[in-house]
Amino acid sequence: MKRLSSILVALLFVTGMTLAQTPFNEAEVTQNGDDQTSEITQTAKQNFAYTNQFGELNEAYVIQETGGNGFPGGKNESNIDQGSEEMGATENWANVFQLTNYGGGENLSNIVQDGTDNEADVEQYTNDADLNESNITQDVEGNDADVLQRGNYYGGSNESNITQLGITNEADISQITNFGGENTSTVVQGSGYAEGNKAEVTQLVAKFGRTGSGTNTSEISQFYHDNEAIVDQKILENGGTNISDIYQSRSSLGNGNFAKVKQKTKYGNSGGGGMNESDIVQKGENNEINVGQGTNGAEHNKSDVLQEGDDNMVDVKQGTYYYAGTNISDVDQIGSSNEAYVDQRARRGGTNESIILQDGDS
């Protein structure tokens, strides 16, 4: 197909600064047709980019940098829309890179892709106690969304939201914050009779800092058959809290789903420590759950599991170390031929609590 040239409408306002230091950039690209490329690069205190592509095999690139050089508190915002509800498109690619330097700032990325076999990649970095936010919506099937967010030095927050409607979609979120801070992610995959979706979330709070001991929060919702959800949450210093919620199938038709949660907090103290909390619901048959939780502080590991259907399996492992803590496990299985395994280990005067309820035959 013939590659069409971009139509770039840029509004650039300069007030006594050099081009690289302009306080405000705004760019808008609109393309109609197939096999096109749009590229926007912006460096200023306030950067705004809007890309609209209608067609197939299109590529959109946005690079934005703010903060530093006497411009603290800047903002990067990127909005990409590929395809349309009336005319779905295939094999479009959106790529966003956003950076805020010292002095703080905010990164915001919004991507909407309608059609099949589309891909969205987002990388966001902030160097102060500010916000990275990414929102991705993909329709139909075979789509892929990858998000990397990192907040350095003084806390900050990472927020990622991915919605994928249809079958065989993949979502991968990686969030890192240092010196406290918060990581938050939400993934919704499928609707109605969607199946074969995969979501993987990795969250890390690397070091304790001025804004608190850090929090990781993840929520994944998947519908119908053969879905996979994997969550890995770690807080490496001074306690903190890991929270994971997974819901697989909102009806009784969710068969062959798999959920795995791994949570770890380290280097708590006798007066505090870290908390791990996991809540998983599966409805259907031949589903599997694996939960692993470990904390070094005087707090708790808590796992709640509900499975409705036959031939389901649960495996829960919990451990508290160094200071006295509590392991709590609650497993409810409603149906026949289900299996549940719970392994709890508490040291230095810690306690274990386990409840398993199985309602059915075999």
C-alpha positions in Angstrom: 0.0 0.0 0.0 1.1 3.6 -0.6 2.4 5.3 2.5 0.7 8.7 2.8 2.5 11.6 4.4 1.4 13.0 7.8 -0.6 16.1 8.2 0.8 17.7 11.2 -0.8 20.8 12.7 1.4 22.1 15.5 0.6 25.1 17.8 3.9 26.2 19.3 4.0 29.2 21.6 7.4 30.7 22.5 7.8 33.5 25.1 11.4 34.5 25.3 12.8 31.0 25.4 14.9 28.9 23.0 13.0 26.2 21.0 14.0 23.4 23.3 12.8 25.3 26.4 9.4 26.5 25.2 6.7 26.5 27.9 4.0 25.1 25.8 3.7 22.6 22.8 0.5 21.3 21.2 0.5 19.0 18.2 -2.4 17.4 16.3 -2.2 14.8 13.6 -5.1 13.4 11.5 -4.6 10.7 9.0 -7.1 8.8 6.8 -6.0 5.7 4.9 -3.8 2.7 5.4 -0.1 2.1 6.0 0.7 5.6 7.5 3.1 6.8 10.1 2.8 9.7 12.5 5.7 10.9 14.7 5.5 13.7 17.4 8.4 14.8 19.5 7.9 17.5 22.2 10.2 19.1 24.8 8.6 21.8 26.9 7.0 22.4 30.3 3.5 21.6 28.9 3.3 19.1 26.1 0.0 18.0 24.4 -0.2 15.6 21.5 -3.3 14.3 19.7 -3.1 11.6 17.0 -6.1 10.3 15.0 -5.6 7.6 12.4 -8.5 6.0 10.4 -7.4 2.9 8.6 -5.2 -0.2 8.9 -1.5 -0.9 9.3 -0.9 2.6 10.8 1.8 3.5 13.3 1.8 6.4 15.8 4.8 7.5 17.8 4.8 10.1 20.6 7.9 11.2 22.6 7.5 13.8 25.3 9.9 15.3 27.8 9.3 17.9 30.5 10.7 19.1 33.8 14.2 20.1 34.7 16.1 23.2 33.3 14.0 25.6 35.4 10.7 24.1 34.4 9.4 22.1 37.5 5.9 20.8 37.6 5.4 20.2 33.9 3.0 17.9 32.2 3.1 15.5 29.3 -0.3 14.4 27.7 -0.7 12.1 24.7 -4.0 11.0 23.1 -4.0 8.4 20.3 -7.2 7.1 18.6 -6.8 4.5 15.9 -9.7 3.0 13.9 -13.3 3.8 14.7 -16.4 2.1 16.1 -18.1 2.2 12.7 -15.1 0.8 10.8 -12.8 -1.5 12.8 -9.1 -1.5 11.8 -6.4 -4.2 12.0 -2.7 -4.2 12.9 -2.3 -0.6 14.1 0.5 0.2 16.5 0.7 3.0 19.1 3.9 3.8 20.9 4.3 6.4 23.7 7.4 7.5 25.6 7.0 10.1 28.3 9.6 11.5 30.7 9.5 14.1 33.5 12.8 15.2 34.8 13.8 16.6 38.2 11.4 19.1 39.6 8.3 16.9 39.2 5.6 16.6 36.7 2.8 14.5 35.3 2.6 12.0 32.5 -0.8 11.1 31.0 -1.3 8.7 28.1 -4.7 7.7 26.5 -4.9 5.1 23.7 -8.0 3.8 22.0 -7.8 1.1 19.3 -10.8 -0.3 17.6 -10.3 -3.5 15.6 -8.1 -6.7 15.7 -4.4 -7.5 16.1 -3.5 -4.0 17.4 -0.7 -3.2 19.7 -0.1 -0.4 22.3 3.2 0.2 24.0 3.6 2.8 26.8 6.7 3.8 28.8 6.4 6.5 31.5 9.1 7.8 33.8 8.9 10.5 36.5 11.7 11.6 38.8 9.8 13.2 41.7 6.6 12.6 43.7 4.2 12.9 40.9 2.0 10.8 38.6 2.3 8.4 35.7 -1.1 7.5 34.3 -1.9 5.2 31.3 -5.3 4.3 29.9 -5.7 1.8 27.1 -8.9 0.6 25.5 -8.8 -2.1 22.8 -11.8 -3.6 21.1 -12.5 -7.0 19.3 -9.7 -9.6 19.5 -6.0 -10.4 19.2 -4.8 -7.1 20.7 -1.7 -6.6 22.9 -1.1 -3.9 25.5 2.2 -3.3 27.3 2.8 -0.7 29.9 6.0 0.2 31.8 5.8 2.9 34.5 8.6 4.0 36.8 8.7 6.6 39.5 12.2 7.4 40.8 13.6 9.0 43.9 10.7 10.6 46.0 7.7 8.3 45.8 5.1 9.2 43.2 2.2 7.2 41.8 1.8 4.8 38.9 -1.7 4.2 37.6 -2.5 1.9 34.7 -5.9 0.9 33.3 -6.4 -1.5 30.5 -9.7 -2.6 29.0 -9.7 -5.2 26.2 -13.1 -6.4 24.8 -13.1 -9.7 22.9 -11.0 -12.8 22.8 -7.2 -13.8 22.8 -6.0 -10.4 24.1 -2.9 -9.9 26.2 -2.1 -7.2 28.8 1.2 -6.8 30.5 1.8 -4.1 33.2 5.1 -3.4 35.0 5.1 -0.7 37.7 8.1 0.4 39.8 8.3 3.1 42.4 11.1 4.0 44.8 11.0 5.6 48.2 7.4 4.7 49.0 4.7 5.7 46.5 1.8 3.8 45.1 1.3 1.4 42.2 -2.3 0.8 41.0 -3.5 -1.2 38.1 -6.8 -2.4 36.7 -7.3 -4.9 33.8 -10.7 -5.8 32.3 -10.7 -8.4 29.6 -13.6 -9.7 27.6 -17.3 -9.4 27.9 -20.0 -12.0 27.4 -18.5 -15.0 25.7 -14.9 -13.8 25.4 -12.1 -16.3 26.1 -8.4 -16.9 25.9 -7.3 -13.6 27.4 -4.1 -13.2 29.4 -3.1 -10.5 32.0 0.2 -10.2 33.8 0.9 -7.5 36.4 4.2 -6.9 38.1 4.4 -4.3 40.9 7.5 -3.2 42.9 8.1 -0.7 45.7 11.9 -0.6 45.8 12.8 1.6 48.8 11.2 3.2 51.8 11.0 7.0 51.6 9.4 10.2 52.7 5.9 9.6 51.3 5.3 6.4 53.2 6.0 2.7 53.0 4.4 2.0 49.7 1.3 0.3 48.3 0.7 -2.1 45.4 -2.9 -2.6 44.3 -4.0 -4.8 41.4 -7.5 -5.7 40.1 -8.1 -8.1 37.2 -11.5 -9.1 35.8 -11.8 -11.8 33.0 -14.8 -13.3 31.4 -15.7 -16.8 30.1 -13.1 -19.6 29.3 -9.4 -20.3 29.3 -8.2 -17.0 30.8 -4.9 -16.5 32.7 -4.2 -13.9 35.4 -0.7 -13.6 37.0 0.1 -11.0 39.7 3.6 -10.5 41.3 3.8 -7.8 44.0 6.9 -6.9 46.1 7.7 -4.3 48.7 11.4 -4.5 49.4 11.8 -2.3 52.5 9.9 -1.2 55.6 6.6 -2.9 55.3 3.9 -1.6 53.0 0.8 -3.3 51.6 0.1 -5.6 48.7 -3.5 -6.0 47.5 -4.6 -8.2 44.7 -8.2 -8.9 43.5 -8.9 -11.4 40.6 -12.4 -12.2 39.2 -12.6 -14.8 36.5 -16.0 -15.2 34.8 -19.0 -13.4 36.1 -21.2 -16.4 35.3 -21.0 -20.2 35.8 -19.5 -20.7 32.3 -15.9 -19.8 33.1 -14.0 -23.1 32.6 -10.3 -23.7 32.4 -9.2 -20.4 34.0 -5.9 -20.0 35.9 -5.0 -17.4 38.5 -1.6 -17.0 40.3 -0.7 -14.4 42.9 2.7 -13.9 44.5 3.1 -11.3 47.2 6.1 -10.4 49.4 7.0 -7.7 51.8 10.5 -7.4 53.4 12.3 -5.7 56.2 9.4 -4.8 58.4 9.9 -4.1 62.1 8.3 -5.3 65.3 5.9 -2.4 65.4 4.7 -2.5 61.8 5.8 -4.7 59.0 3.9 -5.5 55.8 0.5 -6.8 54.8 -0.4 -9.1 51.9 -4.0 -9.5 50.9 -5.4 -11.6 48.0 -9.0 -12.2 46.9 -9.8 -14.5 44.1 -13.2 -15.6 42.7 -13.6 -18.2 40.0 -16.9 -19.6 38.6 -17.0 -22.6 36.4 -15.1 -25.9 36.1 -11.5 -27.1 35.8 -10.1 -23.8 37.2 -6.9 -23.5 39.2 -5.6 -21.0 41.8 -2.0 -20.6 43.2 -1.3 -18.1 46.0 2.0 -17.5 47.7 2.4 -14.8 50.4 5.4 -13.9 52.6 6.0 -11.1 55.1 8.9 -10.3 57.4 7.0 -7.9 59.6 4.5 -8.2 62.5 1.4 -7.9 60.2 -0.5 -10.5 58.2 -1.0 -12.6 55.1 -4.6 -12.9 54.1 -6.0 -15.0 51.3 -9.7 -15.4 50.4 -10.7 -17.9 47.6 -14.2 -18.7 46.3 -14.6 -21.3 43.6 -18.1 -22.3 42.3 -18.1 -25.4 40.0 -16.6 -28.9 39.7 -13.0 -30.1 39.4 -11.4 -27.0 40.7 -8.1 -26.8 42.6 -6.6 -24.3 45.1 -3.0 -24.2 46.5 -2.2 -21.6 49.2 1.2 -21.1 50.8 1.8 -18.4 53.5 4.8 -17.6 55.7 5.7 -14.9 58.3 9.3 -14.5 59.3 11.4 -12.7 61.9 8.6 -10.9 63.8 5.3 -12.4 65.0 2.7 -12.2 62.3 -0.5 -13.9 61.2 -1.4 -16.1 58.3 -5.1 -16.2 57.4 -6.6 -18.4 54.7 -10.3 -18.9 53.8 -11.2 -21.3 51.0 -14.8 -21.9 49.8 -15.4 -24.5 47.1 -19.0 -25.1 46.0 -19.3 -28.1 43.7 -17.9 -31.6 43.3 -14.5 -33.2 43.0 -12.6 -30.1 44.2 -9.2 -30.0 45.8 -7.7 -27.5 48.4 -4.2 -27.4 49.8 -3.1 -24.9 52.5 0.5 -24.6 53.9 1.1 -22.0 56.6 4.3 -21.3 58.5 4.6 -18.7 61.3 7.7 -17.9 63.3 8.5 -16.1 66.6 5.1 -16.4 68.1 3.0 -15.9 65.0 -0.4 -17.5 64.4 -2.0 -19.5 61.6 -5.7 -19.5 60.8 -7.2 -21.7 58.0 -10.8 -22.4 57.0 -11.7 -24.7 54.2 -15.4 -25.2 53.2 -16.2 -27.8 50.5 -19.8 -28.2 49.5 -20.3 -31.1 47.1 -19.4 -34.8 46.5 -16.1 -36.6 46.3 
